[in-house]
Amino acid sequence: KRYYPKEFEIWRHTPHRLKVKNGETLLQVRKRMIKGLAKAVKNKRGNIIIVTHRVLCKLLVLHALHIPNSHFWDIKFDPASITLIEREGDRFTVSFFNDTCHLKTEKRTIEYRDF
C-alpha cells in the first residue's frame, strides 16, 4: 500500500485487472492452477487433498462455479479453512467452502481480515 499505492488500489477494487511487472495476473494463475488440477486428478479415483493459499482457494472455487475473476473479493477464505469440491468427470461441484468449524474451540488472538 505504501510503496505501490496505484497497484494496491487496483488489487482492492479490480484485482482481475492488476498486472505487476514480473508477476502473474489472476487469469494467468487461474490457468496454471487449472492445468495443475487436471494433472492431479487425471486417472485418479478417491479423494485428493490439496493444501494451498487463499488466492488459489478463491480461484479454484470461482473456476468450479464458472464465475469470472472479477468476483475475487466476493468469496472469503479464513486461514486453515476447509473446502470440499467433488468431481464427476469434468464437472466440479462445490459442496462447501471456508468451513472453520474445526477451529471454533481454539482461542483466536488475531482477528482475520480478508483484505
C-alpha positions as CSV (number, residue, x, y, z in Angstrom):
1,K,0.0,0.0,0.0
2,R,2.8,2.4,0.9
3,Y,5.2,1.6,-1.9
4,Y,2.7,0.7,-4.7
5,P,-0.5,2.8,-4.0
6,K,-1.8,2.5,-7.6
7,E,-1.3,-1.2,-7.7
8,F,-2.8,-1.6,-4.2
9,E,-6.0,0.2,-5.3
10,I,-6.3,-1.9,-8.4
11,W,-5.9,-5.0,-6.2
12,R,-8.5,-3.8,-3.8
13,H,-11.1,-2.8,-6.3
14,T,-10.4,-4.7,-9.6
15,P,-7.9,-7.5,-8.8
16,H,-8.6,-9.2,-12.1
17,R,-7.0,-6.2,-13.8
18,L,-3.8,-6.0,-11.8
19,K,-0.6,-6.5,-13.8
20,V,2.6,-6.5,-11.8
21,K,6.0,-6.5,-13.6
22,N,7.5,-10.0,-13.5
23,G,4.3,-11.3,-11.8
24,E,1.2,-13.2,-12.9
25,T,-2.3,-11.9,-13.4
26,L,-5.1,-13.7,-11.7
27,L,-6.0,-15.1,-15.1
28,Q,-2.5,-16.5,-15.5
29,V,-2.6,-18.0,-12.1
30,R,-6.0,-19.5,-12.7
31,K,-4.9,-21.1,-16.0
32,R,-1.8,-22.5,-14.3
33,M,-4.0,-23.8,-11.4
34,I,-6.4,-25.5,-13.9
35,K,-3.5,-27.3,-15.6
36,G,-2.2,-28.4,-12.2
37,L,-5.6,-29.6,-11.1
38,A,-6.2,-31.5,-14.3
39,K,-2.8,-33.2,-13.8
40,A,-3.6,-34.0,-10.1
41,V,-7.0,-35.6,-10.9
42,K,-6.0,-37.4,-14.1
43,N,-6.8,-41.1,-13.8
44,K,-7.3,-40.7,-10.0
45,R,-10.0,-42.3,-8.0
46,G,-10.9,-41.5,-4.5
47,N,-10.1,-38.4,-2.5
48,I,-7.4,-35.9,-3.3
49,I,-6.3,-33.3,-0.7
50,I,-4.9,-30.1,-1.9
51,V,-3.2,-27.7,0.6
52,T,-2.7,-24.2,-0.7
53,H,-3.1,-20.5,-0.1
54,R,-6.1,-18.3,-0.1
55,V,-5.7,-16.9,-3.6
56,L,-5.7,-20.3,-5.1
57,C,-8.7,-21.4,-2.9
58,K,-10.6,-18.4,-4.3
59,L,-9.7,-19.1,-7.9
60,L,-10.5,-22.8,-7.5
61,V,-14.0,-22.1,-6.2
62,L,-14.6,-19.4,-8.9
63,H,-13.4,-21.9,-11.5
64,A,-15.6,-24.7,-10.2
65,L,-18.6,-22.4,-10.2
66,H,-17.8,-20.8,-13.7
67,I,-17.5,-17.4,-12.1
68,P,-15.1,-14.8,-13.6
69,N,-12.1,-13.5,-11.6
70,S,-13.8,-10.1,-11.3
71,H,-15.7,-11.7,-8.3
72,F,-12.5,-12.5,-6.5
73,W,-13.4,-10.4,-3.4
74,D,-16.9,-11.9,-3.2
75,I,-15.5,-15.0,-1.6
76,K,-13.8,-15.1,1.7
77,F,-11.3,-17.7,2.9
78,D,-10.1,-17.8,6.5
79,P,-6.8,-19.4,7.5
80,A,-6.9,-23.1,8.0
81,S,-10.4,-23.4,6.5
82,I,-11.6,-26.5,4.7
83,T,-13.3,-26.6,1.2
84,L,-14.9,-29.6,-0.4
85,I,-15.1,-29.8,-4.1
86,E,-16.5,-33.0,-5.7
87,R,-15.8,-34.1,-9.2
88,E,-17.7,-36.2,-11.6
89,G,-16.0,-36.5,-14.9
90,D,-15.1,-33.0,-15.9
91,R,-17.7,-31.4,-13.7
92,F,-16.8,-29.9,-10.3
93,T,-19.4,-29.3,-7.5
94,V,-18.6,-27.1,-4.6
95,S,-20.2,-28.8,-1.6
96,F,-18.9,-26.3,1.0
97,F,-16.1,-23.8,1.3
98,N,-14.4,-21.7,4.0
99,D,-15.5,-24.1,6.7
100,T,-13.8,-23.3,10.0
101,C,-16.0,-25.4,12.4
102,H,-12.9,-27.4,13.5
103,L,-11.4,-24.1,14.8
104,K,-14.3,-23.0,17.0
105,T,-12.8,-24.2,20.2
106,E,-9.4,-22.6,19.5
107,K,-8.7,-19.2,21.0
108,R,-8.0,-16.7,18.4
109,T,-5.8,-13.8,19.3
110,I,-5.8,-12.0,16.0
111,E,-9.0,-11.2,14.1
112,Y,-8.6,-12.1,10.4
113,R,-9.4,-9.8,7.6
114,D,-9.6,-11.0,4.0
115,F,-8.3,-7.6,2.9
